[in-house]
């Protein structure tokens, strides 16, 4: 079992993008967490039968996702991604 884990780790470490995984993009992580909270908010609003809550969570999700794509594009253009 241990040799299987070591083989898997060596295999994944050989991919080119592994070094980029070590650098956490904090703004993108924060936006991903906020988007996840909006998705949870949609579920809670559906359970509570709150149409206003559903629309608010959906609008928030769309805004946060748009901001995330905009931020990612800007980071890619600056070479920080």
C-alpha positions as CSV (number, residue, x, y, z in Angstrom):
1,X,0.0,0.0,0.0
2,X,2.8,2.4,0.9
3,X,4.6,1.7,-2.4
4,X,1.4,2.5,-4.3
5,X,1.1,5.8,-2.5
6,X,4.8,6.6,-3.2
7,X,4.3,5.7,-6.9
8,X,1.3,7.9,-7.1
9,X,3.1,10.9,-5.5
10,X,6.1,10.4,-7.9
11,X,3.8,10.3,-10.9
12,X,1.9,13.4,-9.9
13,X,5.1,15.3,-9.1
14,X,6.3,14.6,-12.6
15,X,3.6,16.8,-14.2
16,X,4.6,20.2,-15.3
17,X,2.0,22.3,-13.4
18,X,2.8,20.9,-10.0
19,X,5.0,23.9,-9.0
20,X,2.2,26.3,-9.8
21,X,-0.1,24.4,-7.3
22,X,2.2,25.4,-4.5
23,X,1.4,29.1,-5.0
24,X,-2.0,29.9,-3.6
25,X,-3.8,32.7,-5.4
26,X,-5.6,34.2,-2.4
27,X,-7.9,36.5,-4.3
28,X,-9.2,33.6,-6.5
29,X,-9.5,31.4,-3.4
30,X,-11.6,34.1,-1.6
31,X,-13.9,34.5,-4.6
32,X,-14.3,30.7,-4.9
33,X,-15.3,30.5,-1.3
34,X,-17.8,33.4,-1.7
35,X,-19.3,31.7,-4.8
36,X,-19.6,28.5,-2.8
37,X,-21.4,30.4,-0.1
38,X,-23.8,31.8,-2.7
39,X,-24.6,28.4,-4.0
40,X,-25.3,27.2,-0.4
41,X,-27.5,30.3,0.0
42,X,-29.5,29.3,-3.0
43,X,-30.2,25.9,-1.4
44,X,-31.1,27.5,1.9
45,X,-33.4,29.9,0.2
46,X,-35.1,27.1,-1.7
47,X,-35.6,25.2,1.6
48,X,-37.0,28.3,3.3
49,X,-39.2,29.0,0.2
50,X,-37.8,32.5,0.0
51,X,-37.9,33.9,-3.5
52,X,-36.1,37.1,-2.5
53,X,-33.3,35.0,-1.0
54,X,-33.1,32.9,-4.1
55,X,-32.8,35.9,-6.4
56,X,-30.3,37.6,-4.1
57,X,-28.1,34.5,-3.9
58,X,-28.3,34.0,-7.7
59,X,-27.4,37.6,-8.4
60,X,-24.6,37.4,-5.9
61,X,-23.3,34.3,-7.5
62,X,-23.3,35.8,-11.0
63,X,-21.6,38.9,-9.7
64,X,-18.9,37.0,-7.9
65,X,-18.3,34.6,-10.8
66,X,-18.0,37.6,-13.2
67,X,-15.5,39.3,-10.8
68,X,-13.6,36.0,-10.6
69,X,-13.3,35.7,-14.4
70,X,-12.3,39.4,-14.6
71,X,-9.6,39.0,-11.9
72,X,-8.3,35.8,-13.6
73,X,-8.0,37.6,-16.9
74,X,-6.2,40.5,-15.3
75,X,-3.8,38.2,-13.5
76,X,-3.1,36.3,-16.7
77,X,-2.4,39.5,-18.6
78,X,0.0,40.6,-15.8
79,X,1.8,37.3,-15.8
80,X,0.9,36.5,-12.2
81,X,-1.2,33.5,-13.0
